[in-house]
Amino acid sequence: MAAAVVVSAGDVGPAWAAAVVTRGPRVLATEVVEGALAVPYEPGLLAAREGPLLSAAVGGLHLRPDVLLLAAAGRDHPRRAGLALHLGAVLDLPTVGVTDRPLLAPGPPPGPARGDTSPLALDGAEVARWVRTAAGARPVVAHAAWRTDPEAAAALVLTSSSAVRTPLPLREARRLARDARARRRP
């Protein structure tokens, strides 16, 4: 079972985090929590800003997932510890980050076919991989994080994307968080 967790918020103030557990294309469990973000976004410090709210959403699930996907970096980070790695350590769950582009790590783009990957490395160590989740679509970055490596991260992103660009658990969590935010707006 894979899960994903996402925050929908403005700069500071009210925020909503949604967690979704899936097995294949089926959604097995969801949780949405409301909270507040006390500090504005600052690059490299997303764990301090969003971590507690994301943790609360995952903690509210009635099923414990095998792995957690986040829209965040893992080891491709100035301190080699992005939000995906931090949250995994706090929850003791293997984690994988998924982003549109690398934070710091350079590397060649993958080939054009679904399933093509290419390494992204920092200081000679592979920290993430480009993954082509759909033929002709822009690739995403699969970040190794807590108790995962780049190969496992890329495989999870590919299997949970089912020929569309963004993995299903992340799409569903993002939709739930945005819907909750929209319902609460004045």
N, C-alpha and C positions, 0 to 999 in steps of 0.2 A: 504494500500500500504506500503510495506516495501522497504527500501533502504539500500544500503551498500556503504561504501567508503573505499578506500585502497590507500596507497602510494607505489610506486615502485621507489627505489633509491639506490644509493651506500651510502657510509659513509657521505660525504658532497658533495655539488655541485648540478647538475641538478637532478630534481625529477619530477615525474608525479603522479597525484592523479586522480582516476577515481571514479565516483559516478554512481550508477545504481538503478533505481526504478523498482520494480517488483510488480505484482499482481499475485499470484500463480506462474505458470511456465512462464508467459509472461513478457518480458522486456518492460517497458513502456517509459522509458527515460534514457538517459545516458549523462554524461558530463565528459570530460577529460581536466585537466588543467596542464600546465607545470609551474614549479617554481624552486626554489633552496632551499636546506637545508643548513643553515649557520653553524650549529654546529653538531659535531659527536654525535652518539647515546650514551646516558647515561641512565642506568637503572633508572626507576622511573620518568624520565623527558621527556617522549615521547610527551606529550601535547605541550610543548614549541617548540619542534623540528618539529613536523608534523601537529599540530593543524591548523595553518593558511592555509596551502595548502589544507588540508581536508575540511576546512570550505569554501574555494573558490570553490571547486568542487561541494559541496552540494548546495551552493548559485547559481551556474550556471544552476541547473536543472530547467526545465520549469514546473515541478510538485513538490508540497511539499509533502513529504512522511509522513505517520502516525508515523513511528518509523524508527530508523537508527541503522544498525548493523556495528560494527567495529571489526577489528582484534586487540583488546586491552582489558585491564582490566578496571573494573569499581571500585567497592568498595573493591575488593581484591587487595589492594595496600598499601604500607607503610604509606601513608597519607590518606587512604580511599578515594582517588580521582584520579583514573587513567584517561587515555586519553578518554575512552568512556564516563565517567562522565563529564569531562571538555568540550568536544565538544558538548554534549547534552545541557549543561548549556549555552554555547555561542550561539547555534542555537535555543534554546528553543524547542528542539525536544526530545521525549523519546528515550533513547539509550540503547543498549545491546551490551556488549562485547562478543566476541567469541575467545577462545584461545585453544591451544592443551593441556595446563596444567595450574593449578592454579599458581598464582604468590606467594602467601603466605599461603592461607587458606588450612588447612588439611581437609580430609574427606574420607570416604570409597568409593570405586568404585561402580558404579551402577550395577544392574543386567545385564544379557547378552542380553535381548530382546530390540528391538527398542522401545523407549519411556521410558525405565527405567531411573530414576534419583536418585541422592543422594546429600545431602547437603554438602556444604563447608562453614566452619564458622571461624570467627576471633573474639576472645574475647567473645565467646558465642553468637554472632550474625551471622545469615546466610547471606553471601554476594554473593554467587554464587552456582551453581549446576553443577555436572557432568551430562551430557546428552548422552545417547546412541542413536545416530541418525540412526544407521543401525545395525541390528543383526550381531554380530561377529566383528564389526568395533571398533576401539579404541574410547572411548567417547571423547567429547569435553566439554569445560567448558563454561557455559552460565553465564556471569557476569551481575549482576544487576548494573545499572548505573543511568543516569538521568531520574527521574520519572518512574523507573521500579523497580520491586522487583524480587527476585530469581525465584519465580514461573512463573511470566509473561515472564521473560527472557528465561527460559527453554522451555516454551510453544512456544514462537516465533522461537527459534532455531529448535525445533522439526518440526513445521509446515513448515518452509521454507527449510528444508533439503530434503524432499521427498525421504527418504530411502537411501540417500547418506550421507557421513560423514559431508561435509561442506555445510552450507546453500547456496542456489542458488545465492542470491544477492551478497554474498561475493565472490563466485567463479567467477561470471561475472565481478565484479569490479576489482578483481585481474588480470583477463585475459586482460581487457582493459588497465589497467595501465602498465602491462608488455609489451603488444603490442606497446603502445605508446613509451615506453622506448626503445624497440628494433628498432623501426623505426628511432629514433633520434641518435642511436649510430653511431660513425664514422666507 
